[in-house]
């Protein structure tokens, strides 16, 4: 970001109105600028043609207009999934995934450059956390993908690189901006936010009046197994995490989604399935079973399809709603962190050039 300049795309309409008033401008100018930023999604102040030229020049002097730069694009030959590697204004890189469904187009966005959660089977966390993304940088992933594909995005999953609840303030501001009726006006019910289980932010989030679908990365039916896979489990017990999910359902009325990556020999046995069934029995929830994506830095293996089917069958005996997710874009490494990691490991400079996108069976 340009030194000393303000990030105008991260301002709410109310904040923008206050800014314009302090500049001696009419309040209605804020609505015009907000429209240019979030509906027209312009990349330069000079294109805000219904503003006086003097105001456009002043905006360029005081504010920066965050725009992501496409570094690389991978298009799946198997389906219409497209994975993008974007450069941020400081040249750090993030990835986003565009997925086409019958019910509409979805984008999986990142919330951080890197991640510090350390989940053992995830490529996103291997290089650690570089920094949080600004609300504007989260919005930009959607805006640039709409521009580059020529497609309207109707669903967003904050499931890419990073832990959204570890970037709490920027996440909430992003959600308020993307759902603002004077901007993109996306339905809050078309947004999913994932978390590995940061209990205090989860409880705070339940009070925000933003009833998104909350997806918990569960991945184990007990504390011992969860600690082997997810360092966050050393801080929060499964009992605390599930209680936070129950609280979210009580406050928002939104059914919790439990993400469960199946790792051969780690969490995919019949006993694991039975224990998970007992844990979630009679809860208003949905379980997504995800065969883990192997990464070269770890020796974890995918569960056999037979084990996956048996796992689902056991959960269904407990009357739990279950789906098995098939990766979209498997041929382009569309799972979270894979493209970014391969880019950072290469000698290819960024200046010269998910959560996992899936479909349910």
C-alpha positions as CSV (number, residue, x, y, z in Angstrom):
1,X,0.0,0.0,0.0
2,X,1.2,3.5,-0.8
3,X,2.8,5.1,2.2
4,X,0.6,7.4,4.1
5,X,-2.5,6.9,2.0
6,X,-5.8,5.5,3.3
7,X,-7.4,2.3,2.1
8,X,-10.6,3.7,0.6
9,X,-12.1,0.3,-0.4
10,X,-12.1,-0.8,3.2
11,X,-14.3,2.1,4.3
12,X,-18.0,1.5,5.0
13,X,-20.4,3.9,3.3
14,X,-21.0,5.7,6.7
15,X,-17.3,6.2,7.2
16,X,-16.8,7.3,3.6
17,X,-19.6,9.9,4.1
18,X,-17.8,11.2,7.2
19,X,-14.5,11.4,5.2
20,X,-16.1,13.4,2.4
21,X,-17.7,15.9,4.8
22,X,-14.3,16.5,6.5
23,X,-12.9,17.2,3.0
24,X,-15.7,19.8,2.5
25,X,-17.5,17.7,-0.1
26,X,-21.2,17.0,-0.3
27,X,-22.4,13.9,1.5
28,X,-24.0,12.4,-1.7
29,X,-20.5,12.1,-3.2
30,X,-19.8,9.2,-0.8
31,X,-22.6,7.1,-2.3
32,X,-21.3,7.8,-5.8
33,X,-17.8,6.8,-4.8
34,X,-19.0,3.7,-3.0
35,X,-21.0,2.7,-6.1
36,X,-17.8,3.1,-8.3
37,X,-15.8,1.0,-5.8
38,X,-18.2,-1.9,-5.2
39,X,-20.6,-2.0,-8.1
40,X,-18.5,-0.8,-11.0
41,X,-15.3,-2.0,-9.3
42,X,-13.1,0.6,-11.0
43,X,-9.4,0.3,-10.7
44,X,-8.5,4.0,-11.0
45,X,-10.0,7.2,-9.6
46,X,-9.9,8.8,-13.0
47,X,-12.7,6.4,-14.1
48,X,-15.2,7.9,-11.6
49,X,-16.6,10.1,-14.4
50,X,-19.5,11.6,-12.5
51,X,-17.2,13.2,-10.0
52,X,-15.6,16.6,-10.6
53,X,-12.0,16.3,-11.9
54,X,-10.7,18.2,-8.9
55,X,-12.3,15.6,-6.5
56,X,-10.9,12.7,-8.5
57,X,-7.4,14.2,-8.2
58,X,-7.8,14.8,-4.5
59,X,-9.0,11.3,-3.9
60,X,-5.9,10.0,-5.7
61,X,-3.7,12.1,-3.5
62,X,-5.3,11.1,-0.2
63,X,-6.4,7.5,-0.8
64,X,-5.0,4.3,-2.3
65,X,-7.2,2.1,-4.5
66,X,-6.2,-1.5,-3.7
67,X,-6.2,-3.7,-6.8
68,X,-4.9,-7.3,-7.0
69,X,-2.6,-8.3,-9.9
70,X,-3.0,-11.7,-11.5
71,X,0.2,-13.7,-11.3
72,X,-0.9,-17.1,-12.6
73,X,-4.1,-18.9,-13.6
74,X,-4.8,-22.6,-13.8
75,X,-7.9,-23.9,-15.5
76,X,-9.1,-27.4,-15.0
77,X,-9.5,-29.7,-18.0
78,X,-11.9,-31.8,-15.9
79,X,-14.5,-29.1,-15.0
80,X,-14.8,-25.3,-15.1
81,X,-12.8,-24.6,-12.0
82,X,-10.2,-21.9,-12.2
83,X,-7.5,-21.2,-9.7
84,X,-5.9,-17.8,-9.5
85,X,-2.7,-16.7,-7.9
86,X,-2.9,-13.0,-7.0
87,X,-0.2,-10.5,-6.0
88,X,-1.1,-8.1,-3.2
89,X,0.1,-4.5,-3.4
90,X,3.3,-5.5,-1.4
91,X,3.9,-8.4,-3.8
92,X,3.0,-11.1,-1.3
93,X,0.9,-13.8,-3.0
94,X,-2.5,-15.4,-2.2
95,X,-4.7,-17.8,-4.0
96,X,-8.4,-17.9,-4.9
97,X,-10.6,-20.5,-6.6
98,X,-13.6,-19.9,-9.0
99,X,-16.1,-22.7,-9.1
100,X,-19.2,-23.1,-11.3
101,X,-22.2,-24.9,-9.9
102,X,-25.8,-25.4,-11.1
103,X,-27.0,-23.1,-8.3
104,X,-24.5,-20.3,-9.1
105,X,-20.9,-19.4,-9.2
106,X,-18.8,-19.6,-6.0
107,X,-15.4,-18.1,-5.1
108,X,-13.2,-19.5,-2.3
109,X,-11.1,-16.6,-1.0
110,X,-8.1,-16.3,1.3
111,X,-8.2,-14.3,4.5
112,X,-4.5,-14.3,5.3
113,X,-1.2,-14.5,3.4
114,X,0.0,-17.8,4.9
115,X,-1.4,-19.2,8.2
116,X,0.0,-19.9,11.7
117,X,-2.5,-22.6,12.7
118,X,-0.2,-25.4,11.8
119,X,-2.7,-28.1,10.8
120,X,-0.6,-31.1,9.9
121,X,-2.2,-32.0,6.6
122,X,-2.6,-28.5,5.1
123,X,-0.3,-26.9,2.6
124,X,-1.5,-23.4,3.5
125,X,0.3,-23.3,6.8
126,X,3.7,-24.7,5.8
127,X,5.4,-21.3,5.4
128,X,3.7,-19.8,8.4
129,X,1.8,-16.5,8.6
130,X,3.1,-13.5,6.6
131,X,0.3,-11.1,7.3
132,X,-3.5,-10.5,7.6
133,X,-5.4,-9.4,4.5
134,X,-7.3,-6.1,4.5
135,X,-11.0,-6.1,3.8
136,X,-10.2,-4.5,0.5
137,X,-7.9,-7.4,-0.4
138,X,-10.6,-9.9,0.5
139,X,-13.1,-8.1,-1.6
140,X,-10.6,-7.7,-4.5
141,X,-10.4,-11.5,-4.9
142,X,-14.1,-11.5,-5.8
143,X,-14.0,-8.4,-7.9
144,X,-11.0,-9.4,-10.0
145,X,-12.3,-12.9,-10.6
146,X,-15.6,-11.4,-11.8
147,X,-13.7,-9.1,-14.1
148,X,-11.3,-11.8,-15.4
149,X,-14.0,-14.5,-15.9
150,X,-16.9,-12.2,-17.0
151,X,-19.0,-14.2,-14.5
152,X,-21.2,-13.0,-11.6
153,X,-20.3,-14.5,-8.3
154,X,-23.3,-15.3,-6.0
155,X,-21.6,-17.4,-3.3
156,X,-18.4,-16.9,-1.3
157,X,-16.6,-19.3,1.0
158,X,-13.9,-17.8,3.2
159,X,-12.0,-21.1,3.2
160,X,-8.8,-20.4,1.4
161,X,-5.4,-19.7,2.9
162,X,-5.5,-18.5,6.5
163,X,-7.7,-18.7,9.6
164,X,-10.5,-16.1,9.2
165,X,-11.1,-15.9,13.0
166,X,-7.4,-15.0,13.4
167,X,-8.1,-11.9,11.2
168,X,-11.4,-11.1,13.0
169,X,-11.8,-7.3,12.6
170,X,-11.0,-7.4,8.9
171,X,-13.2,-10.4,8.3
172,X,-16.3,-8.7,9.9
173,X,-15.7,-5.5,7.9
174,X,-15.4,-7.5,4.7
175,X,-18.7,-9.3,5.4
176,X,-20.5,-6.0,6.1
177,X,-19.0,-4.5,2.9
178,X,-19.8,-7.5,0.6
179,X,-23.4,-7.6,1.8
180,X,-24.1,-3.9,1.7
181,X,-27.1,-3.3,-0.5
182,X,-25.4,-0.3,-2.0
183,X,-22.4,-2.4,-3.0
184,X,-22.4,-6.0,-4.2
185,X,-25.5,-6.7,-2.0
186,X,-24.5,-10.4,-1.6
187,X,-26.9,-12.4,0.5
188,X,-25.4,-13.2,3.9
189,X,-26.9,-16.7,3.6
190,X,-24.7,-17.3,0.5
191,X,-21.5,-16.9,2.5
192,X,-19.6,-19.6,4.5
193,X,-16.8,-18.8,6.9
194,X,-14.6,-21.6,8.1
195,X,-12.6,-21.8,11.4
196,X,-10.3,-24.4,13.0
197,X,-12.0,-23.6,16.3
198,X,-10.9,-20.3,17.9
199,X,-13.5,-20.3,20.7
200,X,-13.4,-16.7,21.9
201,X,-13.8,-15.2,18.3
202,X,-16.5,-17.8,17.5
203,X,-18.5,-16.7,20.5
204,X,-18.0,-13.0,19.6
205,X,-19.0,-13.7,16.0
206,X,-22.3,-15.1,17.1
207,X,-23.2,-11.7,18.4
208,X,-22.4,-9.7,15.2
209,X,-25.7,-10.1,13.5
210,X,-24.0,-11.8,10.5
211,X,-25.7,-15.2,10.1
212,X,-23.3,-16.8,7.7
213,X,-22.9,-20.5,7.5
214,X,-20.2,-21.4,10.0
215,X,-18.0,-24.3,9.0
216,X,-15.8,-25.9,11.7
217,X,-12.7,-27.8,10.7
218,X,-13.2,-30.7,13.0
219,X,-11.2,-33.6,11.6
220,X,-11.2,-35.8,14.7
221,X,-13.8,-37.3,17.0
222,X,-11.8,-36.8,20.2
223,X,-9.2,-34.5,21.8
224,X,-6.3,-36.9,21.5
225,X,-6.7,-37.5,17.8
226,X,-7.4,-33.8,17.1
227,X,-4.2,-32.8,18.9
228,X,-2.2,-35.0,16.6
229,X,-3.6,-33.3,13.5
230,X,-4.3,-29.7,14.7
231,X,-2.2,-27.8,17.2
232,X,-5.1,-25.5,18.0
233,X,-6.6,-28.5,19.9
234,X,-3.9,-28.0,22.5
235,X,-5.5,-24.7,23.4
236,X,-9.2,-25.5,23.1
237,X,-10.8,-28.8,24.0
238,X,-13.3,-30.4,21.7
239,X,-16.0,-29.8,24.4
240,X,-15.3,-26.0,24.3
241,X,-15.3,-25.9,20.5
242,X,-18.6,-27.9,20.1
243,X,-20.1,-25.7,22.8
244,X,-19.2,-22.6,20.8
245,X,-20.8,-24.2,17.7
246,X,-23.9,-24.9,19.7
247,X,-24.0,-21.3,20.8
248,X,-23.6,-20.0,17.3
249,X,-26.6,-22.2,16.2
250,X,-28.7,-20.9,19.1
251,X,-27.8,-17.2,18.4
252,X,-28.2,-17.3,14.6
253,X,-30.4,-20.3,13.8
254,X,-27.8,-21.4,11.1
255,X,-27.0,-25.1,11.0
256,X,-23.3,-25.8,11.6
257,X,-21.2,-27.5,9.0
258,X,-18.5,-29.8,10.3
259,X,-15.6,-30.4,7.9
260,X,-13.9,-33.7,8.4
261,X,-10.8,-34.5,6.3
262,X,-10.3,-38.3,6.2
263,X,-6.7,-39.4,6.7
264,X,-5.9,-43.0,6.2
265,X,-5.0,-44.7,9.6
266,X,-5.4,-41.5,11.5
267,X,-9.1,-40.7,11.8
268,X,-11.0,-42.9,9.3
269,X,-11.8,-46.1,11.2
270,X,-15.2,-47.5,12.1
271,X,-14.5,-46.6,15.7
272,X,-13.8,-43.0,14.7
273,X,-17.0,-42.8,12.8
274,X,-19.0,-44.3,15.7
275,X,-17.4,-41.8,18.1
276,X,-18.1,-38.9,15.8
277,X,-21.7,-40.1,15.4
278,X,-22.2,-40.0,19.2
279,X,-20.5,-36.6,19.5
280,X,-22.9,-35.0,16.9
281,X,-26.0,-37.1,17.6
282,X,-29.2,-34.9,17.7
283,X,-27.3,-31.8,16.7
284,X,-28.7,-29.7,13.9
285,X,-25.6,-30.0,11.7
286,X,-24.2,-31.2,8.4
287,X,-20.9,-33.2,8.0
288,X,-18.7,-32.9,5.0
289,X,-16.4,-35.8,4.6
290,X,-13.3,-34.8,2.6
291,X,-10.6,-37.3,1.5
292,X,-7.4,-35.5,2.5
293,X,-5.2,-33.9,-0.2
294,X,-1.8,-35.5,0.1
295,X,1.1,-33.0,0.2
296,X,4.8,-33.9,-0.3
297,X,5.9,-32.4,3.0
298,X,3.7,-34.9,5.0
299,X,3.2,-38.6,4.7
300,X,-0.5,-38.6,5.2
301,X,-2.5,-40.6,2.8
302,X,-6.1,-40.4,1.5
303,X,-8.6,-42.9,3.0
304,X,-9.8,-45.6,0.6
305,X,-13.1,-44.9,-1.0
306,X,-14.5,-47.9,0.7
307,X,-13.6,-46.5,4.1
308,X,-15.1,-43.1,3.1
309,X,-18.4,-44.8,2.2
310,X,-18.4,-46.9,5.4
311,X,-17.7,-43.7,7.4
312,X,-20.7,-42.0,5.9
313,X,-22.9,-45.0,6.4
314,X,-22.0,-45.1,10.1
315,X,-22.8,-41.4,10.6
316,X,-26.1,-41.8,8.8
317,X,-27.1,-44.4,11.4
318,X,-27.0,-41.5,13.9
319,X,-29.4,-39.6,11.6
320,X,-26.6,-37.1,10.7
321,X,-26.8,-35.3,7.4
322,X,-23.6,-36.3,5.5
323,X,-22.0,-35.6,2.2
324,X,-18.8,-36.8,0.6
325,X,-17.0,-34.0,-1.2
326,X,-15.4,-34.5,-4.6
327,X,-12.7,-32.0,-5.3
328,X,-13.2,-29.7,-8.2
329,X,-10.0,-28.8,-10.1
330,X,-8.1,-31.8,-8.8
331,X,-5.9,-31.7,-11.9
332,X,-4.8,-28.1,-11.1
333,X,-4.1,-28.5,-7.4
334,X,-7.1,-26.5,-6.4
335,X,-6.9,-27.4,-2.7
336,X,-6.0,-24.7,-0.3
337,X,-2.4,-23.6,-0.4
338,X,-1.1,-25.8,-3.2
339,X,-0.6,-23.2,-5.9
340,X,0.8,-20.6,-3.6
341,X,3.2,-23.1,-2.0
342,X,4.5,-24.3,-5.4
343,X,4.9,-20.7,-6.5
344,X,6.9,-19.7,-3.4
345,X,9.1,-22.8,-3.7
346,X,10.0,-21.9,-7.3
347,X,12.4,-19.3,-8.6
348,X,9.6,-17.6,-10.6
349,X,9.3,-14.0,-9.3
350,X,5.8,-12.8,-8.5
351,X,6.4,-9.4,-10.2
352,X,6.8,-11.1,-13.6
353,X,3.8,-13.0,-13.9
354,X,-9.5,-22.7,0.2
355,X,-10.6,-24.1,1.9
356,X,-10.9,-26.6,-1.1
357,X,-13.3,-26.2,-4.0
358,X,-15.5,-29.2,-4.0
359,X,-18.7,-30.7,-5.2
360,X,-20.9,-33.0,-3.2
361,X,-21.8,-36.5,-4.3
